[in-house]
């Protein structure tokens, strides 16, 4: 397994809309394993393929405390959602920044697993939030899209400054 590079905002690849997963094979399965390894290493509870530069409609999640509830979502879609609330949210592609956004607390989604088998699952709480967050990535969105233009600009400046500092430290 390999740790993949996580793209950071404002990388334009994070804004691309994904294409359906059509081939379910050993190569896809190995990539899914790499995504889980990357997500756990970050550490995070969800990771969309777009966040590692892959434009397939694929995301992985594990909202458990003990890494025991792995969920693979190929070609996911939300079937219904209800009970919106404001929650704290962060993102591996927007490091060290958290803000309040609106998410539904309950939903049902359909997806395919790593073998292409279709399934449906109910999600609530953190898992429901994670499903919505990862699906937004697959549609070219980020949670910060719910924030004001001013807040997004501030985040962009902070991340650009951090990237410049990191580059100068590795050059020196």
Phi, psi and omega in degrees: 000155183228149173273126181267156177281128178270126178287147179244143172306134012259033180310125185297339179294336178292344181264000181281146177270134186282162175250153183300148171283125182241341181245119180249099185216188181296327179295316177297316181299319178294321178296319178299317177299319177295323178296316178299314180301317179296315181298313180295322181292331189300314349270150178213178178248353178205154178207127176263149181303325179300331182290345176243020173081016179251131188261025173274151181281083189211136175214156176234152180213154168202102183267007181279162176281338187244020177059039186247359185237060180292131177235126176253127180239101172261130179054048183286153174211143177275129181270320173202157178209151181205167178064070177291147174208162178268129184227159173280139181216148175224181184203139178297337179271356176230070191298143174061027176226134178225148177205175182267130177223166178263128176223156175278142184273343179223142177199168172232136179228159175240148179198180173244147177276186184297342178262001180089004179282128180283142175214163173236147181214140171272142178224145176217164178060226184301321180295319178298318178299316181295317178302312181297318181298312183291321177296325175300316177303316183294340177259015177082017183251163176228154181299332181290350175296339178278352181270168179292159178302321179298314179296319179297319179296321179296317179297316180302315180296316180297317181291323178296318178297316179297321179294319178297317180296319179296318180294319181289329177291323180283334178283330186268000000 
